[in-house]
Amino acid sequence: MEDCCVKHKTRTPEEIRALTNRLNRIEGQVKGLKKMVDDERYCVDIITQVSSVQAALSAFSRELLNSHIKSCVVEDIKEGNQEAVDELCDLLARL
């Protein structure tokens, strides 16, 4: 994919750190799932851990969406870019 066609968002170092920390925890949870499978753990235990990973991903998504609305969407609307509202509605429909 060419860089000219990709949108970018500048984040503060604190935002990057918070998002990265959350993703690192999720990555650890997923690695834990693999280990559970390799260790032939009981299905219910693995499914319980899968539920925890899904909840962590949902929390990550909510945090990112909140930031997106408060920054990107608000800025676009202030600049007269009403397509940002359609983009947000499409995004919410996918979630």
All heavy atoms as an XYZ file, in Angstrom:
747
protein
N       0.851     -1.173      0.000
C       0.000      0.000      0.000
C       0.896      1.236      0.000
O       1.856      1.323      0.751
C      -0.896     -0.024      1.240
C      -1.847      1.143      1.330
S      -2.911      1.092      2.774
C      -3.984     -0.254      2.330
N       0.548      2.204     -0.818
C       1.335      3.413     -0.898
C       1.024      4.315      0.283
O      -0.114      4.436      0.714
C       1.046      4.139     -2.201
C       1.530      3.380     -3.416
C       1.314      4.164     -4.692
O       1.355      5.402     -4.648
O       1.111      3.514     -5.724
N       2.046      4.991      0.795
C       1.902      5.857      1.959
C       0.992      7.047      1.679
O       0.341      7.552      2.575
C       3.278      6.317      2.437
C       3.246      6.891      3.836
O       2.620      6.256      4.699
O       3.824      7.971      4.054
N       0.914      7.489      0.423
C       0.095      8.653      0.086
C      -1.392      8.393      0.320
O      -2.167      9.327      0.468
C       0.321      9.070     -1.355
S      -0.304      7.877     -2.554
N      -1.791      7.147      0.344
C      -3.198      6.792      0.473
C      -3.579      6.414      1.908
O      -4.728      6.069      2.169
C      -3.521      5.620     -0.451
S      -3.146      5.970     -2.171
N      -2.631      6.468      2.805
C      -2.862      6.058      4.186
C      -2.976      7.297      5.053
O      -2.120      8.181      5.016
C      -1.702      5.162      4.696
C      -1.905      4.797      6.145
C      -1.573      3.923      3.832
N      -4.041      7.368      5.847
C      -4.198      8.485      6.783
C      -3.296      8.250      7.986
O      -3.017      7.102      8.356
C      -5.647      8.586      7.252
C      -6.613      8.996      6.179
C      -8.004      9.124      6.765
C      -9.007      9.549      5.739
N     -10.348      9.718      6.322
N      -2.875      9.332      8.606
C      -2.032      9.240      9.798
C      -2.637     10.070     10.915
O      -3.376     11.026     10.667
C      -0.613      9.731      9.497
C       0.127      8.831      8.573
N       0.835      7.740      9.017
C       0.251      8.837      7.227
C       1.364      7.122      7.968
N       1.024      7.777      6.876
N      -2.306      9.717     12.134
C      -2.780     10.424     13.325
C      -1.585     10.646     14.231
O      -0.918      9.697     14.639
C      -3.845      9.573     14.026
C      -4.121      9.922     15.472
C      -4.911     11.192     15.594
C      -5.418     11.367     17.007
N      -4.845     12.491     17.682
N      -1.300     11.882     14.534
C      -0.225     12.188     15.467
C      -0.750     12.009     16.883
O      -1.802     12.549     17.233
C       0.265     13.639     15.267
O       0.693     13.781     13.916
C       1.409     13.957     16.193
N      -0.044     11.225     17.657
C      -0.425     10.971     19.046
C       0.657     11.481     19.975
O       1.828     11.528     19.612
C      -0.635      9.475     19.266
C      -1.809      8.923     18.503
C      -2.010      7.418     18.734
N      -3.214      6.984     18.045
C      -3.253      6.664     16.749
N      -2.157      6.703     16.033
N      -4.381      6.295     16.192
N       0.258     11.829     21.177
C       1.236     12.259     22.168
C       2.030     11.039     22.629
O       1.545      9.897     22.513
C       0.558     12.896     23.394
O      -0.204     11.879     24.076
C      -0.340     14.066     22.995
N       3.215     11.257     23.170
C       3.969     10.123     23.711
C       3.178      9.350     24.775
O       3.269      8.128     24.842
C       5.211     10.780     24.318
C       5.391     12.041     23.529
C       3.986     12.502     23.214
N       2.377     10.056     25.551
C       1.562      9.386     26.577
C       0.511      8.483     25.950
O       0.269      7.372     26.427
C       0.887     10.425     27.495
C       1.844     11.217     28.351
C       2.540     12.360     27.602
O       2.048     12.790     26.520
O       3.596     12.804     28.086
N      -0.133      8.977     24.881
C      -1.131      8.156     24.178
C      -0.485      6.911     23.584
O      -1.027      5.803     23.711
C      -1.792      8.953     23.055
C      -2.728     10.040     23.509
C      -3.225     10.904     22.362
O      -2.409     11.345     21.526
O      -4.444     11.135     22.304
N       0.661      7.095     22.954
C       1.365      5.959     22.355
C       1.746      4.955     23.429
O       1.554      3.743     23.259
C       2.603      6.436     21.575
C       2.160      7.238     20.347
C       3.484      5.261     21.162
C       3.284      7.967     19.639
N       2.262      5.445     24.546
C       2.667      4.554     25.630
C       1.470      3.776     26.184
O       1.544      2.565     26.394
C       3.369      5.344     26.742
C       3.957      4.479     27.838
C       4.835      5.223     28.855
N       4.364      6.547     29.226
C       4.878      7.700     28.769
N       5.872      7.693     27.904
N       4.391      8.856     29.179
N       0.349      4.455     26.406
C      -0.841      3.791     26.952
C      -1.364      2.729     25.990
O      -1.692      1.603     26.410
C      -1.926      4.821     27.257
N      -1.445      3.064     24.705
C      -1.930      2.093     23.720
C      -0.968      0.919     23.578
O      -1.387     -0.243     23.517
C      -2.152      2.767     22.364
C      -3.298      3.776     22.298
C      -3.263      4.541     20.978
C      -4.643      3.101     22.501
N       0.325      1.220     23.545
C       1.333      0.164     23.417
C       1.328     -0.747     24.637
O       1.413     -1.973     24.494
C       2.732      0.783     23.203
O       2.701      1.572     22.014
C       3.794     -0.288     23.055
N       1.217     -0.175     25.825
C       1.156     -0.999     27.043
C      -0.037     -1.946     27.008
O       0.071     -3.126     27.348
C       1.097     -0.120     28.297
C       2.410      0.539     28.619
O       3.460      0.143     28.117
N       2.371      1.572     29.438
N      -1.170     -1.407     26.586
C      -2.378     -2.241     26.513
C      -2.187     -3.367     25.492
O      -2.540     -4.521     25.741
C      -3.572     -1.367     26.156
C      -4.910     -2.038     26.371
C      -6.035     -1.084     26.057
N      -6.256     -0.076     27.072
C      -7.162     -0.191     28.045
N      -7.897     -1.280     28.130
N      -7.341      0.772     28.908
N      -1.612     -3.033     24.326
C      -1.367     -4.056     23.299
C      -0.347     -5.094     23.767
O      -0.491     -6.287     23.460
C      -0.896     -3.410     21.998
C      -1.966     -2.670     21.207
C      -1.337     -1.910     20.057
C      -3.032     -3.635     20.709
N       0.656     -4.664     24.511
C       1.638     -5.620     25.039
C       0.986     -6.603     26.007
O       1.313     -7.795     25.997
C       2.794     -4.879     25.726
C       3.712     -4.199     24.737
O       3.760     -4.550     23.565
N       4.440     -3.197     25.198
N       0.049     -6.103     26.830
C      -0.664     -7.012     27.744
C      -1.514     -7.998     26.951
O      -1.562     -9.193     27.270
C      -1.527     -6.216     28.720
C      -0.722     -5.527     29.818
C      -1.602     -4.979     30.927
N      -2.544     -3.971     30.493
C      -2.288     -2.670     30.404
N      -1.103     -2.214     30.719
N      -3.221     -1.828     30.011
N      -2.176     -7.505     25.906
C      -2.992     -8.388     25.069
C      -2.112     -9.428     24.386
O      -2.463    -10.609     24.326
C      -3.802     -7.566     24.035
C      -4.846     -6.710     24.751
C      -4.447     -8.470     23.002
C      -5.489     -5.641     23.871
N      -0.971     -8.999     23.886
C      -0.035     -9.930     23.251
C       0.380    -11.022     24.238
O       0.434    -12.206     23.884
C       1.193     -9.181     22.749
C       2.207    -10.056     22.056
C       3.429     -9.270     21.585
O       3.748     -8.224     22.179
O       4.059     -9.724     20.610
N       0.641    -10.641     25.476
C       0.986    -11.622     26.498
C      -0.153    -12.597     26.751
O       0.073    -13.801     26.927
N      -1.383    -12.081     26.747
C      -2.536    -12.959     26.936
C      -2.667    -13.952     25.790
O      -2.970    -15.126     26.011
C      -3.824    -12.131     27.052
C      -3.965    -11.368     28.345
C      -5.238    -10.547     28.346
O      -5.418     -9.665     27.511
N      -6.116    -10.839     29.291
N      -2.440    -13.493     24.575
C      -2.540    -14.380     23.409
C      -1.437    -15.440     23.463
O      -1.680    -16.626     23.170
C      -2.496    -13.574     22.089
C      -2.387    -14.486     20.883
C      -3.732    -12.686     21.982
N      -0.234    -15.033     23.848
C       0.847    -16.019     24.005
C       0.489    -17.034     25.091
O       0.803    -18.219     24.968
C       2.165    -15.323     24.332
C       2.760    -14.611     23.140
C       4.068    -13.926     23.498
C       4.637    -13.207     22.291
N       5.901    -12.531     22.602
N      -0.177    -16.561     26.129
C      -0.644    -17.469     27.176
C      -1.641    -18.478     26.644
O      -1.635    -19.651     27.043
N      -2.506    -18.030     25.728
C      -3.458    -18.948     25.098
C      -2.731    -20.047     24.330
O      -3.090    -21.222     24.420
C      -4.366    -18.189     24.119
C      -5.550    -17.460     24.691
C      -6.195    -16.597     23.622
C      -6.554    -18.438     25.264
N      -1.719    -19.656     23.567
C      -0.954    -20.643     22.804
C      -0.313    -21.655     23.740
O      -0.338    -22.857     23.487
C       0.105    -19.958     21.950
C       0.886    -20.946     21.094
C       1.894    -20.258     20.218
C       2.689    -21.202     19.359
N       3.055    -22.478     19.892
N       0.248    -21.167     24.839
C       0.873    -22.063     25.806
C      -0.157    -23.014     26.413
O       0.123    -24.192     26.611
C       1.576    -21.272     26.901
C       2.316    -22.149     27.894
C       3.189    -21.340     28.793
C       3.927    -22.120     29.854
N       3.853    -23.534     29.880
N      -1.344    -22.497     26.676
C      -2.400    -23.350     27.224
C      -2.747    -24.473     26.247
O      -2.951    -25.620     26.660
C      -3.647    -22.525     27.553
C      -3.464    -21.576     28.727
S      -4.900    -20.519     28.988
C      -5.951    -21.650     29.919
N      -2.829    -24.151     24.956
C      -3.114    -25.171     23.940
C      -1.963    -26.173     23.895
O      -2.185    -27.391     23.886
C      -3.361    -24.524     22.559
C      -3.422    -25.580     21.459
C      -4.641    -23.692     22.584
N      -0.733    -25.654     23.852
C       0.442    -26.537     23.814
C       0.508    -27.447     25.033
O       0.943    -28.596     24.941
C       1.738    -25.706     23.732
C       1.906    -25.003     22.401
O       1.227    -25.393     21.422
O       2.712    -24.052     22.334
N       0.070    -26.931     26.179
C       0.087    -27.706     27.427
C      -1.142    -28.598     27.591
O      -1.326    -29.225     28.640
C       0.189    -26.768     28.632
C       1.514    -26.062     28.725
O       2.476    -26.466     28.038
O       1.604    -25.065     29.491
N      -1.996    -28.609     26.554
C      -3.210    -29.420     26.540
C      -4.114    -29.145     27.739
O      -4.686    -30.049     28.353
C      -2.856    -30.914     26.454
C      -2.103    -31.257     25.180
C      -1.753    -32.734     25.079
O      -1.798    -33.448     26.090
O      -1.431    -33.143     23.947
N      -4.272    -27.846     28.014
C      -5.138    -27.445     29.126
C      -6.604    -27.720     28.791
O      -6.994    -27.842     27.633
C      -4.947    -25.956     29.426
C      -3.567    -25.596     29.963
C      -3.424    -25.863     31.457
N      -4.360    -25.082     32.230
C      -4.141    -23.846     32.672
N      -2.999    -23.242     32.401
N      -5.064    -23.208     33.363
N      -7.408    -27.764     29.809
C      -8.834    -28.049     29.704
C      -9.527    -26.957     28.882
O      -9.233    -25.769     29.016
C      -9.416    -28.124     31.113
C     -10.841    -28.594     31.205
C     -11.229    -29.815     30.674
C     -11.799    -27.809     31.827
C     -12.536    -30.254     30.769
C     -13.113    -28.232     31.941
C     -13.471    -29.455     31.400
O     -14.768    -29.884     31.505
N     -10.453    -27.374     28.013
C     -11.139    -26.466     27.089
C     -11.767    -25.261     27.799
O     -11.643    -24.125     27.328
C     -12.230    -27.210     26.319
S     -11.609    -28.556     25.299
N     -12.435    -25.499     28.890
C     -13.117    -24.413     29.606
C     -12.110    -23.366     30.076
O     -12.378    -22.158     30.007
C     -13.940    -24.971     30.783
C     -14.493    -23.848     31.649
C     -15.068    -25.862     30.270
N     -10.947    -23.812     30.522
C      -9.920    -22.865     30.957
C      -9.437    -22.004     29.793
O      -9.235    -20.788     29.943
C      -8.730    -23.610     31.579
C      -9.102    -24.347     32.847
O     -10.109    -23.971     33.483
O      -8.384    -25.298     33.203
N      -9.258    -22.617     28.637
C      -8.808    -21.871     27.452
C      -9.894    -20.891     27.004
O      -9.610    -19.724     26.717
C      -8.428    -22.828     26.304
C      -7.228    -23.697     26.712
C      -8.111    -22.040     25.034
C      -6.898    -24.815     25.732
N     -11.128    -21.349     26.960
C     -12.237    -20.488     26.549
C     -12.386    -19.308     27.506
O     -12.646    -18.173     27.078
C     -13.542    -21.292     26.431
C     -13.430    -22.259     25.254
C     -14.749    -20.372     26.272
C     -14.513    -23.309     25.191
N     -12.181    -19.541     28.776
C     -12.231    -18.455     29.756
C     -11.153    -17.417     29.461
O     -11.403    -16.208     29.507
C     -12.064    -19.010     31.187
O     -13.136    -19.925     31.443
C     -12.070    -17.907     32.223
N      -9.963    -17.889     29.110
C      -8.882    -16.973     28.764
C      -9.172    -16.236     27.451
O      -8.861    -15.055     27.319
C      -7.545    -17.718     28.679
C      -6.354    -16.834     28.427
C      -6.100    -15.811     29.516
O      -6.520    -15.967     30.656
N      -5.425    -14.731     29.164
N      -9.787    -16.923     26.490
C     -10.183    -16.274     25.234
C     -11.139    -15.122     25.543
O     -11.020    -14.022     24.970
C     -10.833    -17.273     24.254
C     -11.516    -16.558     23.098
C      -9.798    -18.255     23.733
N     -12.053    -15.342     26.442
C     -12.995    -14.300     26.837
C     -12.264    -13.094     27.420
O     -12.617    -11.939     27.142
C     -13.991    -14.857     27.843
O     -14.880    -13.856     28.262
N     -11.233    -13.338     28.187
C     -10.438    -12.248     28.754
C      -9.718    -11.465     27.661
O      -9.637    -10.236     27.715
C      -9.412    -12.793     29.746
O     -10.051    -13.363     30.853
N      -9.194    -12.168     26.667
C      -8.518    -11.500     25.549
C      -9.517    -10.652     24.764
O      -9.225     -9.504     24.400
C      -7.825    -12.530     24.626
C      -7.302    -11.860     23.366
C      -6.701    -13.243     25.366
N     -10.697    -11.193     24.520
C     -11.720    -10.437     23.795
C     -12.114     -9.178     24.563
O     -12.277     -8.109     23.968
C     -12.945    -11.312     23.531
C     -12.697    -12.383     22.500
C     -13.839    -13.373     22.369
O     -14.495    -13.715     23.347
N     -14.059    -13.842     21.152
N     -12.239     -9.298     25.872
C     -12.578     -8.129     26.693
C     -11.459     -7.089     26.632
O     -11.731     -5.880     26.547
C     -12.838     -8.554     28.135
N     -10.224     -7.534     26.653
C      -9.087     -6.615     26.578
C      -9.048     -5.908     25.221
O      -8.785     -4.705     25.141
C      -7.781     -7.365     26.837
N      -9.318     -6.645     24.146
C      -9.369     -6.032     22.816
C     -10.521     -5.032     22.702
O     -10.369     -3.962     22.106
C      -9.502     -7.102     21.725
C      -8.216     -7.820     21.347
C      -8.522     -9.029     20.468
C      -7.264     -6.876     20.639
N     -11.637     -5.360     23.297
C     -12.778     -4.438     23.290
C     -12.438     -3.157     24.039
O     -12.786     -2.058     23.592
C     -14.008     -5.101     23.917
O     -14.487     -6.119     23.086
N     -11.762     -3.284     25.170
C     -11.361     -2.107     25.940
C     -10.383     -1.254     25.141
O     -10.469     -0.020     25.144
C     -10.748     -2.529     27.273
N      -9.446     -1.895     24.447
C      -8.503     -1.182     23.597
C      -9.256     -0.427     22.504
O      -9.008      0.757     22.250
C      -7.497     -2.162     22.975
C      -6.552     -1.520     22.002
C      -5.425     -0.856     22.447
C      -6.804     -1.580     20.641
C      -4.556     -0.248     21.545
C      -5.939     -0.978     19.740
C      -4.813     -0.309     20.197
N     -10.188     -1.104     21.867
C     -10.972     -0.506     20.794
C     -11.781      0.689     21.304
O     -11.837      1.734     20.645
C     -11.893     -1.564     20.193
O     -12.613     -1.035     19.123
N     -12.397      0.559     22.474
C     -13.171      1.660     23.054
C     -12.275      2.865     23.339
O     -12.652      4.014     23.068
C     -13.888      1.219     24.325
C     -15.136      0.387     24.075
C     -15.938      0.179     25.355
N     -15.166     -0.371     26.451
C     -14.991     -1.671     26.681
N     -15.533     -2.560     25.877
N     -14.288     -2.076     27.713
N     -11.096      2.610     23.884
C     -10.168      3.694     24.187
C      -9.747      4.422     22.903
O      -9.729      5.650     22.845
C      -8.931      3.140     24.906
C      -7.924      4.194     25.303
C      -6.744      3.624     26.065
O      -6.885      2.578     26.728
O      -5.670      4.247     25.991
N      -9.433      3.662     21.871
C      -9.017      4.250     20.606
C     -10.178      5.000     19.945
O      -9.995      6.104     19.413
C      -8.484      3.152     19.684
C      -7.660      3.589     18.500
C      -6.476      4.448     18.904
C      -7.178      2.367     17.740
N     -11.377      4.435     19.989
C     -12.551      5.086     19.416
C     -12.845      6.397     20.138
O     -13.130      7.418     19.506
C     -13.766      4.152     19.482
C     -15.082      4.718     18.955
C     -14.955      5.105     17.485
C     -16.197      3.707     19.161
N     -12.757      6.385     21.441
C     -12.982      7.591     22.236
C     -12.009      8.694     21.811
O     -12.405      9.840     21.578
C     -12.821      7.253     23.718
C     -13.168      8.405     24.621
O     -14.112      9.136     24.377
N     -12.399      8.559     25.685
N     -10.753      8.334     21.686
C      -9.740      9.290     21.256
C     -10.021      9.780     19.836
O      -9.887     10.976     19.538
C      -8.355      8.634     21.328
O      -7.386      9.463     20.756
N     -10.404      8.876     18.970
C     -10.691      9.227     17.572
C     -11.826     10.245     17.481
O     -11.723     11.249     16.766
C     -11.042      7.963     16.783
C     -11.445      8.220     15.374
N     -10.584      8.752     14.432
C     -12.630      8.044     14.737
C     -11.215      8.876     13.274
N     -12.460      8.455     13.436
N     -12.883     10.007     18.214
C     -14.030     10.918     18.174
C     -13.639     12.288     18.706
O     -13.946     13.316     18.099
C     -15.218     10.335     18.969
C     -15.774      9.107     18.251
C     -16.303     11.391     19.168
C     -16.770      8.302     19.072
N     -12.933     12.307     19.845
C     -12.582     13.575     20.487
C     -11.531     14.373     19.721
O     -11.420     15.579     19.924
C     -12.100     13.324     21.906
C     -13.209     12.887     22.837
C     -12.687     12.672     24.240
C     -13.831     12.310     25.174
N     -13.369     12.122     26.551
N     -10.771     13.722     18.872
C      -9.741     14.462     18.140
C     -10.053     14.495     16.647
O     -10.468     15.529     16.120
C      -8.356     13.865     18.411
O      -8.294     12.511     17.994
N      -9.892     13.388     15.970
C     -10.019     13.341     14.504
C     -11.388     13.799     14.023
O     -11.488     14.655     13.133
C      -9.742     11.934     13.989
S      -8.118     11.291     14.429
N     -12.438     13.229     14.581
C     -13.789     13.536     14.103
C     -14.129     14.996     14.397
O     -14.632     15.710     13.519
C     -14.831     12.576     14.723
C     -16.247     12.979     14.333
C     -14.553     11.136     14.301
N     -13.839     15.453     15.597
C     -14.131     16.844     15.955
C     -13.369     17.805     15.052
O     -13.939     18.774     14.534
C     -13.808     17.106     17.450
C     -13.838     18.595     17.766
C     -14.777     16.343     18.347
N     -12.093     17.527     14.816
C     -11.286     18.393     13.939
C     -11.845     18.411     12.524
O     -11.943     19.487     11.908
C      -9.831     17.920     13.925
C      -9.083     18.200     15.210
C      -7.692     17.584     15.218
O      -7.122     17.341     14.114
O      -7.170     17.341     16.319
N     -12.208     17.240     12.008
C     -12.759     17.180     10.647
C     -14.060     17.970     10.530
O     -14.279     18.684      9.548
C     -12.991     15.727     10.220
C     -11.719     15.029      9.781
O     -10.700     15.719      9.569
O     -11.746     13.790      9.649
N     -14.919     17.850     11.518
C     -16.192     18.578     11.474
C     -15.943     20.087     11.546
O     -16.563     20.860     10.802
C     -17.128     18.101     12.608
C     -17.593     16.669     12.314
C     -18.322     19.041     12.761
C     -18.347     16.015     13.445
N     -15.021     20.500     12.416
C     -14.690     21.926     12.504
C     -14.161     22.457     11.184
O     -14.370     23.616     10.845
C     -13.652     22.164     13.608
C     -14.212     22.106     15.000
C     -13.110     22.359     16.021
C     -13.642     22.287     17.444
N     -12.559     22.474     18.433
N     -13.462     21.617     10.427
C     -12.910     22.016      9.136
C     -13.927     21.869      8.010
O     -13.603     22.095      6.844
C     -11.655     21.198      8.830
C     -10.493     21.498      9.763
C      -9.308     20.571      9.557
O      -9.340     19.728      8.630
O      -8.347     20.682     10.340
N     -15.150     21.460      8.351
C     -16.200     21.342      7.354
C     -16.242     20.006      6.635
O     -16.961     19.851      5.656
N     -15.479     19.045      7.108
C     -15.443     17.715      6.479
C     -16.546     16.845      7.075
O     -16.323     16.106      8.025
C     -14.066     17.077      6.684
C     -13.976     15.705      6.056
O     -14.895     15.251      5.378
N     -12.868     15.031      6.295
N     -17.722     16.930      6.497
C     -18.863     16.165      7.009
C     -18.740     14.672      6.703
O     -19.444     13.859      7.305
C     -20.162     16.722      6.427
C     -20.469     18.134      6.892
C     -20.636     18.238      8.401
O     -21.303     17.420      9.026
N     -20.013     19.248      8.991
N     -17.834     14.298      5.782
C     -17.624     12.885      5.488
C     -17.115     12.140      6.728
O     -17.265     10.924      6.838
C     -16.630     12.706      4.335
C     -17.151     13.163      2.988
C     -16.980     14.663      2.771
O     -16.035     15.271      3.334
O     -17.800     15.235      2.042
N     -16.526     12.873      7.662
C     -16.035     12.257      8.894
C     -17.173     11.608      9.672
O     -16.986     10.571     10.308
C     -15.321     13.291      9.764
N     -18.350     12.202      9.606
C     -19.514     11.638     10.290
C     -19.915     10.325      9.629
O     -20.189      9.331     10.319
C     -20.693     12.637     10.306
C     -21.941     12.005     10.914
C     -20.306     13.901     11.062
N     -19.924     10.293      8.297
C     -20.247      9.051      7.585
C     -19.219      7.968      7.896
O     -19.580      6.814      8.106
C     -20.287      9.293      6.064
C     -21.447     10.208      5.669
O     -22.462     10.232      6.391
O     -21.311     10.887      4.634
N     -17.947      8.369      7.915
C     -16.878      7.414      8.244
C     -17.076      6.845      9.641
O     -16.938      5.636      9.853
C     -15.517      8.102      8.130
C     -14.349      7.180      8.421
C     -13.020      7.921      8.399
O     -12.855      8.856      9.224
O     -12.179      7.556      7.572
N     -17.427      7.706     10.597
C     -17.660      7.263     11.963
C     -18.860      6.313     12.037
O     -18.798      5.273     12.696
C     -17.858      8.447     12.893
C     -18.169      8.126     14.351
C     -17.021      7.321     14.977
C     -18.415      9.406     15.142
N     -19.924      6.657     11.337
C     -21.104      5.779     11.326
C     -20.778      4.419     10.731
O     -21.221      3.385     11.267
C     -22.255      6.447     10.557
S     -22.967      7.848     11.407
N     -20.004      4.400      9.654
C     -19.574      3.122      9.062
C     -18.732      2.322     10.040
O     -18.885      1.097     10.157
C     -18.781      3.367      7.770
C     -19.639      3.888      6.631
O     -20.878      3.770      6.715
O     -19.051      4.432      5.673
N     -17.841      3.016     10.731
C     -16.994      2.347     11.719
C     -17.833      1.736     12.826
O     -17.626      0.571     13.200
C     -15.980      3.334     12.305
C     -15.112      2.821     13.452
C     -14.241      1.654     12.997
C     -14.259      3.948     14.012
N     -18.777      2.487     13.351
C     -19.635      1.990     14.421
C     -20.465      0.788     13.956
O     -20.684     -0.148     14.737
C     -20.546      3.097     14.955
C     -19.826      4.235     15.695
C     -20.793      5.360     16.003
C     -19.146      3.713     16.945
N     -20.882      0.807     12.718
C     -21.648     -0.332     12.178
C     -20.775     -1.587     12.128
O     -21.280     -2.689     12.349
C     -22.183      0.016     10.786
N     -19.488     -1.431     11.838
C     -18.576     -2.586     11.797
C     -18.286     -3.126     13.190
O     -17.995     -4.301     13.349
C     -17.277     -2.211     11.099
C     -17.430     -2.040      9.606
C     -16.083     -1.970      8.922
N     -15.211     -0.933      9.446
C     -14.985      0.232      8.860
N     -15.573      0.524      7.731
N     -14.165      1.103      9.398
N     -18.344     -2.256     14.184
C     -18.070     -2.711     15.548
C     -19.274     -3.419     16.104
O     -19.249     -4.183     16.987
C     -17.711     -1.512     16.448
C     -16.403     -0.810     16.095
C     -16.217      0.403     17.009
C     -15.202     -1.736     16.197
